Amino acid sequence: MSLSVAIQMDPIDNVNIDADSTFAMALEAQRRGHRLWHYLPQDLTFDAGVVRAAARPLSVRAAQGDHFTLGDSEKLDLANVDVVLMRQDPPFDMGYITATHILEHIHPDTLVVNDPFEVRNAPEKLFVTHFIDFMPPTVITSRREDIEAFRRDHRDIIVKPLFGNGGAGVFHLKPDDENLGALLEMFTQMYREPVIVQKYLPEIRQGDKRIILIDGEPAGAVSRIPADGESRANFHAGGRADRADLTDRERAICERLGPELRKRGLIFVGIDMIGDYLTEINVTSPTGIHEINRLNGVKLEANLWDAIEARKAEAPKA
């Protein structure tokens, strides 16, 4: 199967080829003989029912500092390509949401990965609330009195923006920390959304775990160990990657999530675990492929393309 694949992502010249999951997917797609185009989210246009992108033919190679070649820009009708990979990094803001609305016009005849309607309805820290029995104690609110009541109950808390990413804006407040009021004032100035507050889980000192699910099936995991003096384990925040296997609890969670992810067309998903608790379900632009590949001797991008090609082969012809 030879596919035409348009990749909606951030500028490719800025990616770290040793860590970027989208680049790994592009390399594997090219190895399979798929034709690639690259475009930025702002290159999308909706015009009288037609969705186009100012896209450029793309070739990639695993050569640091010389990892891509882009051809001349062309007006690419995305209804005429087989697959669109929606892979720009969050934030999950109105620009991101608008892109999902536009891409919804071509899906599923053009397979958009992940399904743009379902991505829009599954922001990381809200989608997980549909699996409340797996979550740590959590409150999502703009009301200071509710946050203070939650803190009285749980004492040691984490406060973070509802639509943040990469560990940005995550604060650990110990019981004697006097900065809650100032922090909430700052959040109010920066964000219009509620904040999310969770019970602090001391297990984070041993790291959290990113588990990759491909079409609903667990495909690999990596532990992210926080740097000294950090309560955030995200790679963007300096977390270290360690090899990880799945526990019985994590397998049970994956079994519960899997059918729901498949039904929603969420082919590439990363879930985050701290101890026995599920904290996020990442559907926008999951990462972790390189780390899992390196530590486990696997090639998750091949599993991803197997799943994408299978979905495309099963799709009814327009």
N, C-alpha and C positions, 0 to 999 in steps of 0.2 A: 504494500500500500504506500503510494507516494502522495503526500499531502501538501497543500499550500498553507503556510502557517504565518499569521501576523502576530507579532509580539508587541503588546502595549506595555511599555516599561519606562523607567527613568533613563537618562542619557547613558548609553552603553559604554562610553569612554570613561565613565566614573566608576564602573563596577570593579570589585576585587574578584578576579577570576578564580581565586582559591577558596572563596567563601560564598559567592553569589549563586543561589539555587537556580535563578532564571538562566544564567549563563550555562550552567550544567545541562539544563533542559534544552537549550539551543544547540549545544554541541551534540547531544544525543539525537536530536531531531535531524540535524544535518548529516550525521553518520548514517541515519536510516534513509537518506535520500529525499527528505522533505525540503521544500523551498521555503525560505525564510524572508520575512520583511520586518523592519523595525519602525515603530513610530512612538511618539510621545502622547500622553493623554490629551494635551492641548492641540494635537493635530487631528482630532476627531471633528467631523462635520456631519450634521443631520440636515439634509436639503431635500424637501418635498418627498419624504419617505425613504430617501436613499442615505445610507450611512457610509461615508467615505473617510479615509485617513490619508493624510499626506505622508506616505510611507516610502521607505527606501529598502531596496533589496539588501539582504544581510548575509555575510559569510563570517564564520567565527573559527578561531583556532586557539589552542591552549598555549599561547605564547605571551608571557608577561610583557606588557607594554606594546604589544603588536597583536592584540587579540581579536580584532574585527576589521572588516571592510564593509563600507556602506556604498551602495550605488546611488544613482540620481533619484531625487524625489519624484514620486508619481502619485496621481490621485487614484488610490486603490479602493474599489468598491468592495466593502467587506462582506457583502452578500455572495461574492464570487470566490472567497477563500474558504478552505475547509475548517480551519481552526483559528480562533483568536485566543491567545494567552493574555489574560488581564493580570499583569504582574507588577504594576507600579507600586511603590511603597506607600503605606499610609502616611499622613493621617487620614482617617476615615471622615472626611469633611464633605462640604457640599460639592466640591469639584469631583471628588471620588464618586459620590452618590449620583451626580449628573452623568458621569461616564457609564454607570450601570444602567441608567434609564435609556441612554442612546444605544448601548450594545444590546439591550433587550429586544430591539427591533429586528436584529438579525439572528438571534438565538431561537430555536435550536438548529435551524437549517445550516447556519454556520455555528459550529460547536464552540461556545465561549466557556473557557475554563478559568475560574469556576463560574457556574450559572449566575449571571448578573443579578437576576431577581432575588435569588437566594442569598447571594453575598450581601445585597442591600438590606436584607431582613435578618442578617446574622452577625451583627457587630460583636467582636470578640468577647467583651465583658458583659454583654446582654444575652447573647445566644446561650451562654452557659447557665443562665438562670432558669432555663427550661429543664435542667438536670439538677435541681436544688439539693437532692439527697446526696450528691457527690461533692457539693461545694463546702468551703469553710463558712462559718457564720459571716453574713454579708448584709450591708444595708446600702441602698442606692437612694440618695436624697439630696436636696438642696437645703433642707431644714437643719439649722445648727443644733436645735434642741434634740432632734432625733439622733444626730451624730454624737452629741454629748451623752445621751442615754445609752447608746451602743457602747461608748467608751467606758462608762461606769460598769457595764456588764462584763466587758471583755478586757479592759484596762490596757493591754498591749495591742496596738492597732497599726494597720497600714492604711494610708490615705493616698488615692491616686485619681488622676483624671479618667473620666469614663471612656473617652476616645483616644487616650494616649497610646503610644507604642514604643517599643525598644527600651522599656524601663524608664522613659523620661517622666519626670514629675511624680515619681513614687517616693513617698515619705514613710518612714517607720517612726511612730511616736510611742515612746515608752511611757509607763504610767505617770512618771514625774515630769514629763516634758510639758513646758508651759506654752508651746508655740501653736497649739491647735487653732486658737482664735485668729492669729496672724496668718496662718496657713490658709484657713478658709476664706479670709478676706482676699488673699492673693488669688486663690482659685476663682473667686467670684469675679474679680477683675479680668482674669484671663479667659474664663470659659462661661458660656451661657448654660451649659448642661449641668445636671447634678454631678456629684462626686460619688465614687465608690469607696466604701470603707469596709475593711475586712479584719477579722481577728488575725493578729500576727501569729504565724506558724514558725516556731523555732527550727523546724526541720529544714528551713531554707538555708541554714548555715552549712548543711551538708549538700546543698544544691537543689535545684528543681529539675524536672525532667521534661524534655520535649519529645513527644511521640508523634511520628508521622503516620497518618492513615491515608491510604491510596484507595479510592473508591470504597471507603468504609472498612478496609482491612488494615490492621496495624502492620507497618512495613519496617519499622526500625525506631530506635530511641537513642537519645544522648542525654547525659546528665550535664547540667550547666552549673559549675561551682563558682560562687561569688568570690571576688577578690577580697583580700583582707580588709576589714573595716566597712564592707559593703553588705547591704541587705538585698541587693538586686543581683540576680544571677544571669540576666540577659547578656548575650554576647556583645551587644552594643554598649553595655555598661562594664565591660571588662571581664565577663564570666569566662571560665575555662571549661573546655569540653572534656568529658570523661566517658568511657564506654559504659553502656547501661543495658540491662535486660528488663523485661517487663515482669512485674509482680502479678500475683493472682488477682489482686484488687484492680490493677491497671488493665488486665485482660478483660475483667468483667465490665469495666467502664467502656472499653473499646467495643465489646459485644453489644452493649446498650446503645452506643452512639452510631455504630456502623450502619444499620438499616436506615436510620434517619438521614445520615449524610448521603448515602446512595440515592435515596428517594429525592433529595433536594438537588442532586447534580453537583455536589461538593466533592470533586474528585481528589483534590490536593488539600489536605487539612493537617494542621499541627495543633495538638492539644498540649497544655501545660499542666503538670502535676507538681504539687509540693507535698511530700509525704503521701498520705492517702487521699489528698484532696485535689479535685479538678478546679483549676483557677481560670483558665481561658480556653476557648476554642477558636483557633486562628484560621480564617478562611480567605482573608484578603490577599496576602502575599507571604505564605509560610516559608520559613527558612529552616536550615539544619541538614540539608542533603549532604553537603561536603563533609561535615563532621561525622555523620553516621557512616557514610561511605568509608572514610579514612579509618575509623575505629573498628569497623566490623567487616571490612573487605567485601562490601556490597556495592551496588550501583542503582540507587533508588530512582535516578532519572530514567533508567530503562524500564523499571516497573511503572513509572508514571506514563511513559509513552505507550506501553502495552495497554494500560487502562484507557488512555485517550483514543488509541486506534480501535480498541474494542467498542467503545461507546460510538465512535463514528461509523463503524461497520454495522452496528445494530440499528442505527438511526433510520427511520423510514425515508425513502427518497421523496424529495419535494415534487 
